[in-house]
Every structure is written in C-alpha cells, then in structure tokens.
Amino acid sequence: MNFGSRQGMEEPELNLTSLIDVVFCLIIFFVVTTTFDDRSALNIVLPKAEPSQTIPVGEPLQVQINAEGRYFIAGNEVLQRDVESLKTAIAQIAGDDRERSVILRADGRTPHQSVVTAMDALGSLGFSKLSIATVSEDSSSSTETARD
C-alpha cells in the first residue's frame, strides 16, 4: 500500500472575496432604502403656544416657511415668493381637494408677511381647515393648534 507523500497535496483555500462583495452590497441596499425623517429636511423653530385642539386624522397638506420666508409645499420649494406662485404650487400639489386639512409650519423667526401671504393664498383657493404648528412651552415636542 502506497499512501503517497503529502508533498504534492495543496492546502485548501477559502476565498472570501465574493462573500465580502455580497455583504457590502447588502449594507449599501439597507442604507439607501431606509426611511428618513421628514422634519429633518428643514430646520424650523416653531413658535410657542398652548395646545387647544388636535388636528383631524388624515394626510394633511404641509406648507412650511423657513426663517428667510421661503415656502415649501409638501417638501417642494416654491421658487418665487409672490401670492400667485404660491397659489399655483398649492393647487398643483393639492389638486381639487379643498376639504383637505392644511398644516402651516412657519419658523418662529420668519417675517409675519410670509405667514399672512401663505394664509391669503390658502384662503383664496378655498381651504378652510388650517392648522398652525406650534410647540408647547413646557415641552419641546410639537403640537398643532387649530385656527379657522
């Protein structure tokens, strides 16, 4: 019986390159597909007020105004700051649904005229369910105060 010598046998080798590629692709996939918080897009400091009423359940239209007075409708920036451009942008996003509730999220440092312009545009389009987002003085959590 010749068992042979062990000189000719190669040591088995385990190649991890393809496994590392697959794990890397999975990490990229999970990072890209995670959901992000909508409120982190704009840094808005809400004005303080006492909460009086909660908003109705449903998908409200969000109109945001930052500290410089720029408008964002459902996350999309309105390039011009006049009433007609704002009305056009709101009408495109909202469609024909005028019974939809609207949340106005204005930065506490925004010019008052910007808030009035947004309310004027919403009123002239026929929106009557307007809520103004504020924060409670006791806590830092945001609440919506209804204003008709």
C-alpha angles and dihedrals in degrees: 000000000000113000092178129222124287094229095094097049119098122222111249112252127206113211111208098178096099092045091053090049092053093048091048091051091050091051091050090048094052094045093051096044099048116111120245129215112260093213092061091068095074127033101222124166106208121217118250123251141145113268111245108165137006122235120253121264115264140075106303124198110249120216111186128190120191127208093272092055097253116149127228120188112197089337096311117115119235105221099205122051101212124111096249094054090047092049091049092050093047092048091051093051099039099039115192096329104112093161090067115115117244127210115204109203107186124172112246089236096051118116113266091232091064092057092046091049091052092048090048092051092048093047094049090051090055102254110148103167101079123163123187114213115228137159125240116250091229097051140027094232116110123243130181119236114203118230123177 
